Amino acid sequence: MKELNKQTIKLLLKPRKVFSSKVDYGHALLIAGNSGRMGAAVIAAKSCLRSGCGLLTVSVPQDEQFILQTAIPEAMLVIRENDEDNFSRFSAAGIGPGIGLSKVSIQILSWLLTAFNQPIVLDADALNIIAINNKMIEKVPSNTILTPHTIEFDRLFGIHKSTDERIDKAIGKAKKHNIVMVLKGHQTLVTNGVQSFLNTTGNAGLAKAGSGDALTGIITAFLAQGYPALEAAKISVYLHGLAGDIALKDQSMESLLITDMIECLGKAFKKLI
């Protein structure tokens, strides 16, 4: 088992070209948020835009659209109930934070798994939907990134008695389904079933609501920029933790907010580059 460290992550990062435009850095799609849970969409969107994608569109319920447009003016949006948009213009998609388990959420997830031809990140309620409809795991495209925390992982694959047992199962499932598994926790695991890595950044201050939503946004941004799935997951997990460590300079583990971490992503990039 290898460790993710500064040197290995630095080598993976592509330099930003001087002569470039927003179209050179991908158009990300985030399907996030719902009534009473729009914070998940805002957090995922902010972290996505702070991680380098050129364009971002967020799919939100019609009644909640003004929250996103006010909080993230840099993001565009599509109305979730409008199924006329087939998302073909996007270069990567992240789905799950705060979407709930509604019929509309299930329909969109099913469409992504069967008809979307670009990289996908599955998190939160997307994973919970798959856990309820367990045959959907067989429809997950190759190289899709799954980002479960321990409870979501156990919903998907059964109860586990220890971290080591979960890690072994994550590696096996990643290999079986040809996916990338990001098993979140202390020393988050990133594996494709062949190569496995443990993260070395982050702290207990990140163990709060919104942390996974932010990670989904970061991973989606790197996928939209054209990074292969395993590389995108490795960079994102390391960067997420590094920004959280930097945020501790002004906060304690108790007071740290996930939005504090997002605001430190720039400093994390600078520390790497």
N, C-alpha and C positions, 0 to 999 in steps of 0.2 A: 504494500500500500504506500503510495507516494504522497508527499505533502504539497499543497499549493503554497508557494512562496513568492516573494517580490520578483525575484529574477525570472522565474518561469512565466509569470503573468506578464511581466514587462516585455518579454520576447514575443508574446502573442498579440500585443496591441499593434494595430496598424496606424502609422502616422497620418494625421489629417493633411490632406493635400491643400496647398496654398490656392491653386486655381481649381476650385470646385464649387458646387452649388448644392442646395438641399436635396436635389434628386439623386445625388451621388451617395447619399447616406440612408436611403431606404424610406419606405412609407409603412410605418407600423400601425397595426390595428389592435386596440384593446377593447375587449368586451367585458365590462366591469360595472359594478354598482347596481343598486336597486333602491326602492323606497326605504328610507331610513338607513341606507348603507352606501350612500354616495361618497363617503370618505374614502372607501376602498378604491373607487374610480379616480378620485383626485390624487391620492397617494401614488397609485400605479402610474398615472399619467405624468405626474411631476418627475418621478424617478426615471421614466422612459425618456422624457425630453432632456433631462440632465445627463443622460448616458449616450448622447450623440446621434440619435436618429434624426433624419432630415425632416420628416413629416410624421405627424401623429393624428390619427382619427380614433375617437372613442365611441363605442356603441353603448348608448344609455337609453333608459325608458323615456318616453316623451314627456311625462310629467316632471322629470328630474333634470331636463336638459339645461336649465338656466343655472343650476349649481355649477356644472362643469364649465360652462362658458364664462361664468364670473370668476371662478377660481383659477382656471387655466386658459387664459385668452389665446395662448399659442397653439392650443389643440383644436382640431376640427371635430365635428361629431356627426354621427348618423343615429337615427331613431331606431331603437331595437325592434319595435313592433312592425317596422316597415321591411317586409321580407323581399322587396324587389331588388335590393342591393345584394349581389352575390359575392362581394368582397374581392373580386378578381384583380383589382388594382393594387392590392397590398402585398408587401414583400415578406411580411411575417405577422403572426397573430398571437396574442396572449388572451386567454379566456379563464374566467373563474372568480376573481376577487369580488365578493359581494353580490353575485348575480342571482343567488337563490336557486330554488329547485323547481321553478315554474315550468309550465309546458313550453313557453317561448324559449327559456334557457336551454331546455332539453333539445328542442328543435334546432337551435343554432349550433349547439355542440355537435349534434349528429351530422349536420351539414358540413361543419368544419372537418370532421374526421373522415368524411367520405368524398368530399368534393373540393376542398381547399388544397391547392397544390404547392403551398409554401410552408416554411417551418412554423411549428406551433408550440406554445407553452401552455400546459394545463396545470391549473392551480385551484386550490380552495373548492368552491362549489362545483367546478368542472370535475374535480376528482370525486366529490361526494355523489354527483350524478352517476359517474361510472361505477362507483361502489354499489349503488342501488340497482343499477342495470349492468350487472357484472359481465354480460356478454359484449358490452361496448369496448372492453379492454382489447378484444381481438381486432377491433376496427381502428385502433390507434396507429397512425402511419409511422413508418420507420423514422428514426431520428427525432421524434417528438420528445420534448423535455417535460417530465413530470416533476413537480416540486412539492411533495407531501411533507407535512410535519408528522410526528410520530403517530398521532391519533388518526390522521387521514390515511397514513400508510397502513395502519392496522385495519381500518375500514375496508381498504382495498384488498388486502392480502391475508387477513386473519390476525388474531392476537399473538403478540410476541412477548416473550418473557424477559428479554434483555436487549440492550443496544447491539451487541455482537450478533444476536440472532436476526435482528432487523437488517443489519448491514449485509449479512450473508444472503438474506432473502432479496434485498434490493439489487445486489449484484446479479443474482440468478434471474430475477424478473427482467432486468435490463437486457441481459443477454438473450433470454427467451423471446422477448418482444422487439428486440433491436431498437431500443429506446435509450434515452439518457435519463437517469434517475438522480434527482437532487433531494437527498434525504436530509431535511433541515433539522438542526439541533446544535448542541455543542460539537464543534468540529464537524460541520456539515459534510456529508459524503456526496461526491460527484462521481458517477460511474456510468459507463456504457456496457458494462458486463465483461469487458476485456481489460480496460484500463480503469483504475479506481484511485481517487484522490481524497484526502482529508484536508479541510480548510484550516488555516492557521490564524485567521483574523476574526475579529468580532468579540463581543462581550455580553454579559447577562443583561445589559441595558437594552439590547435588541430583542429581548424576550417579551415583546409587547404587541398588542394589536396593531396591524398595519405593516409589520416587518416583512411578512411574506408577500403582501401586495406590492411593496416597494421592489422586492427581488423580482417579482414577475415583470414589472415594468422595465427593470434594468436588462433582464435576459431578452425580453422582446426587442428592445432597442438594438442589442448586439446582433440578434438574428436578422433584424431588418437591414443592418449594415453589411450583411453577407458573411458573417462569421459562421463556421460550421458549428453544429449543435454542441458538441463536447467542449469546444473552445469557448463558445458563448457562455456556457454554464460555468466553466472554470473561472473565467474573467469576472463574471457577474457576482458569483459567490464571494470571491476574494475582495472585490471592490466594495460590495455591500458591507462586509465586515470591517474593512479598512476605514470606510467613511464613518462607521459607528465608533471605531476606536478614536478617530480624530475628533468626533463630536464630544467625547468625554473630557476634552481639554476645557470645555466650558460648562459641562453638565456632570451630574453624577449618574450612576447606573439607575438610580431610582427616578431621577428627573428627566432622563433622556427620552425625547419623543422621536418617533420615526421621521417626522418632518425635519428634526435637527440633523439626522443622518443624511437625508436627501440634500440639505443645504451644504453638507460637507463633501458631496461627491466631487465637486470641482477640485478641492484640496487633495482628495484621494487620487484623482487623475494626475495632478501635478506631482504628487509624491512618486507615482509610478513612472511618469514620463521624464 
